Every structure is written in C-alpha cells, then in structure tokens.
Amino acid sequence: MMAARKQNPKDIRVTDWMTEAVLAVETFDSIAIARQLMAKHRINQLPVLDNDRLIGIVTDRDIRDAYPTSMMIDRAEEIDRFAEKITVEEVMTHDVFIVRPETPLATAVGLLRRHRIGSLPVLKNGQLVGIITRSDILDFVLSRSRKRAPKAPRKPAKSPQASKNKKP
C-alpha cells in the first residue's frame, strides 16, 4: 500500500486557508457598531472600507484604547453616547499589510509574526476577497490535511448600519 504523498508546504497558498466571508465596516461607522460586530462574531479586527475599497483596519485594541477610562464606570450612558460619536476612521490603522490569494501561506505567516499583527486582508484586483488570521493559521497547523475543503466564495459583508448611514 502506498503512503499518501504530502503536499509541499511551499505550494500552500493564502487562498487555501483564508476566511472568505469577511465582516467589514465603513469609515463613518461608529466604534460602538464595530465593537458590537466584534463581540457578536467573536473577532478581533475588521477591515475598513470606503466605497468597497480597503482603506484601513480597526482592531479590538484600537477600539478599547478609544474608549474613556474605567474611571467613568458609573457613566455607562455617557460612554455609550461617546462611542456612537467616534467613527472607525478616527481610530483605525491606515497603513495595512495585505496579501493576495496566491501569496504563499508561509509568507503570510512571516508578515503576521514579524509585524506582530493578527490578520491580513486578502485583495484580488483591488477588491477585498478574504482575510487570513492567526486563527486560520492555527487551523492549518492543527489540520491533518494540507488544504481546507473548498468553500463557496461570498461577497464581503458590510456592517448592518453601513447602508443606513451612507453619506450622500
């Protein structure tokens, strides 16, 4: 009986392990909306779009750092009003490292590690088509096979408020 041939690790691409159903926010969304999305979907970062173009990324740390100090603990309503006034654009990171679907997974891992970041948006022809995160890398490490089962591609999901808040 022949042993199954292992795939060469250099042949494994970002597209094989990225998350295709990407939640994203728009620049004008509030940090309250971004925080709710992150909590609901148990994620730590959201790409930031402007007219479907990636212009930044906002992380749970960016949002945490933007909130008033814990000294205001008895002022929950005031803190909520504050968070609704601050936009994602005011706290996001503008210079974002990106990868392409055909980027070797090892290259993406190197970027995540070297820059101490949690995710890399995946762009194809300027469009956001996925995101590769530390969790995706851990899934790869823990897998017995070298590729994920194919998934149907999905368009990036925007925040629920994005269509309501669209500026004219």
C-alpha beads as a LAMMPS data file, in Angstrom:
LAMMPS data file: protein, C-alpha beads

168 atoms
167 bonds

1 atom types
1 bond types

-500.0 500.0 xlo xhi
-500.0 500.0 ylo yhi
-500.0 500.0 zlo zhi

Masses

1 110.0

Atoms # bond

1 1 1 0.000 0.000 0.000
2 1 1 1.402 3.412 -0.978
3 1 1 1.550 6.145 1.619
4 1 1 -0.343 9.319 0.734
5 1 1 2.003 11.934 -0.664
6 1 1 2.199 15.071 1.410
7 1 1 1.807 18.343 -0.383
8 1 1 4.888 20.541 -0.495
9 1 1 4.399 23.324 2.110
10 1 1 5.613 25.852 -0.477
11 1 1 2.549 25.023 -2.603
12 1 1 0.088 26.051 0.108
13 1 1 -1.423 29.454 -0.618
14 1 1 -3.362 32.026 1.400
15 1 1 -6.467 31.193 -0.664
16 1 1 -6.403 27.645 0.768
17 1 1 -6.829 28.873 4.371
18 1 1 -8.262 32.410 4.308
19 1 1 -11.712 33.249 5.593
20 1 1 -13.795 34.363 2.626
21 1 1 -16.866 35.661 4.454
22 1 1 -15.328 38.884 5.724
23 1 1 -17.171 41.246 8.005
24 1 1 -16.167 44.846 7.380
25 1 1 -17.133 48.337 8.496
26 1 1 -17.313 51.628 6.647
27 1 1 -15.246 54.670 7.614
28 1 1 -18.274 56.509 9.000
29 1 1 -19.483 53.639 11.212
30 1 1 -19.123 54.340 14.917
31 1 1 -16.745 52.477 17.170
32 1 1 -19.866 51.303 19.038
33 1 1 -21.002 49.459 15.886
34 1 1 -17.541 47.985 15.307
35 1 1 -17.356 46.842 18.918
36 1 1 -20.792 45.181 18.694
37 1 1 -19.816 43.350 15.475
38 1 1 -16.575 42.115 17.016
39 1 1 -18.309 40.902 20.161
40 1 1 -21.175 39.217 18.300
41 1 1 -18.911 37.393 15.832
42 1 1 -16.009 36.832 18.242
43 1 1 -13.440 38.503 16.013
44 1 1 -10.620 40.904 16.817
45 1 1 -10.318 43.008 13.690
46 1 1 -12.444 44.454 10.920
47 1 1 -11.305 45.751 7.545
48 1 1 -12.454 49.318 6.931
49 1 1 -13.954 50.081 3.523
50 1 1 -14.726 53.279 1.680
51 1 1 -16.896 52.616 -1.388
52 1 1 -15.841 48.936 -1.319
53 1 1 -12.142 49.904 -1.292
54 1 1 -9.954 48.810 1.628
55 1 1 -8.533 51.856 3.373
56 1 1 -7.672 50.523 6.810
57 1 1 -8.252 48.041 9.589
58 1 1 -9.672 48.534 13.057
59 1 1 -8.834 46.182 15.903
60 1 1 -10.378 45.481 19.269
61 1 1 -7.345 47.214 20.801
62 1 1 -7.922 50.365 18.708
63 1 1 -11.479 50.481 19.981
64 1 1 -10.556 49.717 23.591
65 1 1 -7.943 52.479 23.537
66 1 1 -10.505 54.946 22.176
67 1 1 -13.000 54.364 24.989
68 1 1 -12.884 56.590 28.073
69 1 1 -11.025 55.281 31.077
70 1 1 -12.545 52.927 33.621
71 1 1 -12.791 55.904 35.967
72 1 1 -16.082 56.613 34.193
73 1 1 -17.557 53.224 35.147
74 1 1 -20.693 54.785 36.658
75 1 1 -21.391 56.698 33.468
76 1 1 -22.424 53.901 31.075
77 1 1 -24.920 56.022 29.123
78 1 1 -22.393 58.799 28.676
79 1 1 -19.779 56.304 27.475
80 1 1 -22.278 54.783 25.007
81 1 1 -23.106 58.245 23.610
82 1 1 -19.379 58.946 23.288
83 1 1 -18.777 55.691 21.392
84 1 1 -21.598 56.478 18.964
85 1 1 -19.922 59.796 18.051
86 1 1 -16.430 58.431 17.335
87 1 1 -16.033 56.960 13.864
88 1 1 -13.950 53.960 12.920
89 1 1 -11.902 56.210 10.632
90 1 1 -10.679 58.189 13.661
91 1 1 -9.137 55.157 15.379
92 1 1 -8.244 52.731 12.566
93 1 1 -4.809 51.854 11.238
94 1 1 -4.380 53.340 7.772
95 1 1 -1.230 51.550 6.613
96 1 1 -2.379 47.966 6.255
97 1 1 -0.284 44.978 5.274
98 1 1 -2.146 42.950 2.658
99 1 1 -1.654 39.710 0.775
100 1 1 -3.075 38.234 -2.390
101 1 1 -4.847 34.868 -2.681
102 1 1 -1.811 33.338 -4.435
103 1 1 0.625 34.501 -1.718
104 1 1 2.370 31.516 -0.121
105 1 1 0.930 30.826 3.333
106 1 1 4.467 30.860 4.772
107 1 1 4.894 34.455 3.548
108 1 1 1.660 35.490 5.267
109 1 1 2.739 33.792 8.498
110 1 1 6.051 35.661 8.294
111 1 1 4.241 39.006 7.948
112 1 1 1.898 38.268 10.857
113 1 1 4.800 37.302 13.073
114 1 1 7.296 39.972 12.047
115 1 1 4.811 42.814 12.440
116 1 1 3.011 41.316 15.437
117 1 1 -0.411 41.661 13.850
118 1 1 -3.460 39.416 13.982
119 1 1 -4.682 39.458 10.404
120 1 1 -4.001 40.313 6.801
121 1 1 -6.751 41.399 4.409
122 1 1 -6.626 39.462 1.138
123 1 1 -7.056 41.557 -2.020
124 1 1 -7.586 40.451 -5.597
125 1 1 -7.720 43.135 -8.287
126 1 1 -8.109 45.751 -5.556
127 1 1 -11.156 44.040 -4.037
128 1 1 -11.343 42.513 -0.561
129 1 1 -11.854 38.773 -1.121
130 1 1 -10.877 37.399 2.272
131 1 1 -8.834 37.723 5.418
132 1 1 -6.158 35.462 6.845
133 1 1 -5.954 35.491 10.636
134 1 1 -3.911 33.846 13.360
135 1 1 -6.897 31.545 13.908
136 1 1 -6.777 30.450 10.265
137 1 1 -3.064 29.692 10.685
138 1 1 -3.801 27.656 13.811
139 1 1 -6.474 25.730 11.875
140 1 1 -3.818 24.950 9.270
141 1 1 -1.321 23.780 11.916
142 1 1 -3.909 21.576 13.600
143 1 1 -5.234 20.065 10.371
144 1 1 -4.259 16.626 9.228
145 1 1 -4.625 17.557 5.586
146 1 1 -2.747 20.326 3.838
147 1 1 -5.740 22.117 2.314
148 1 1 -9.150 23.085 3.579
149 1 1 -12.187 21.700 1.834
150 1 1 -13.275 24.174 -0.854
151 1 1 -15.755 26.802 0.252
152 1 1 -18.180 28.787 -1.854
153 1 1 -16.922 32.375 -2.257
154 1 1 -19.028 35.074 -0.643
155 1 1 -19.024 38.835 -1.012
156 1 1 -17.678 40.848 1.914
157 1 1 -20.406 41.602 4.429
158 1 1 -20.740 45.202 5.470
159 1 1 -21.837 46.428 8.831
160 1 1 -25.614 46.464 9.371
161 1 1 -25.539 50.246 9.688
162 1 1 -23.487 50.877 6.545
163 1 1 -26.460 51.175 4.194
164 1 1 -28.411 53.293 6.675
165 1 1 -25.529 55.690 7.298
166 1 1 -24.431 56.094 3.673
167 1 1 -23.384 59.672 3.075
168 1 1 -24.925 61.344 0.022

Bonds

1 1 1 2
2 1 2 3
3 1 3 4
4 1 4 5
5 1 5 6
6 1 6 7
7 1 7 8
8 1 8 9
9 1 9 10
10 1 10 11
11 1 11 12
12 1 12 13
13 1 13 14
14 1 14 15
15 1 15 16
16 1 16 17
17 1 17 18
18 1 18 19
19 1 19 20
20 1 20 21
21 1 21 22
22 1 22 23
23 1 23 24
24 1 24 25
25 1 25 26
26 1 26 27
27 1 27 28
28 1 28 29
29 1 29 30
30 1 30 31
31 1 31 32
32 1 32 33
33 1 33 34
34 1 34 35
35 1 35 36
36 1 36 37
37 1 37 38
38 1 38 39
39 1 39 40
40 1 40 41
41 1 41 42
42 1 42 43
43 1 43 44
44 1 44 45
45 1 45 46
46 1 46 47
47 1 47 48
48 1 48 49
49 1 49 50
50 1 50 51
51 1 51 52
52 1 52 53
53 1 53 54
54 1 54 55
55 1 55 56
56 1 56 57
57 1 57 58
58 1 58 59
59 1 59 60
60 1 60 61
61 1 61 62
62 1 62 63
63 1 63 64
64 1 64 65
65 1 65 66
66 1 66 67
67 1 67 68
68 1 68 69
69 1 69 70
70 1 70 71
71 1 71 72
72 1 72 73
73 1 73 74
74 1 74 75
75 1 75 76
76 1 76 77
77 1 77 78
78 1 78 79
79 1 79 80
80 1 80 81
81 1 81 82
82 1 82 83
83 1 83 84
84 1 84 85
85 1 85 86
86 1 86 87
87 1 87 88
88 1 88 89
89 1 89 90
90 1 90 91
91 1 91 92
92 1 92 93
93 1 93 94
94 1 94 95
95 1 95 96
96 1 96 97
97 1 97 98
98 1 98 99
99 1 99 100
100 1 100 101
101 1 101 102
102 1 102 103
103 1 103 104
104 1 104 105
105 1 105 106
106 1 106 107
107 1 107 108
108 1 108 109
109 1 109 110
110 1 110 111
111 1 111 112
112 1 112 113
113 1 113 114
114 1 114 115
115 1 115 116
116 1 116 117
117 1 117 118
118 1 118 119
119 1 119 120
120 1 120 121
121 1 121 122
122 1 122 123
123 1 123 124
124 1 124 125
125 1 125 126
126 1 126 127
127 1 127 128
128 1 128 129
129 1 129 130
130 1 130 131
131 1 131 132
132 1 132 133
133 1 133 134
134 1 134 135
135 1 135 136
136 1 136 137
137 1 137 138
138 1 138 139
139 1 139 140
140 1 140 141
141 1 141 142
142 1 142 143
143 1 143 144
144 1 144 145
145 1 145 146
146 1 146 147
147 1 147 148
148 1 148 149
149 1 149 150
150 1 150 151
151 1 151 152
152 1 152 153
153 1 153 154
154 1 154 155
155 1 155 156
156 1 156 157
157 1 157 158
158 1 158 159
159 1 159 160
160 1 160 161
161 1 161 162
162 1 162 163
163 1 163 164
164 1 164 165
165 1 165 166
166 1 166 167
167 1 167 168
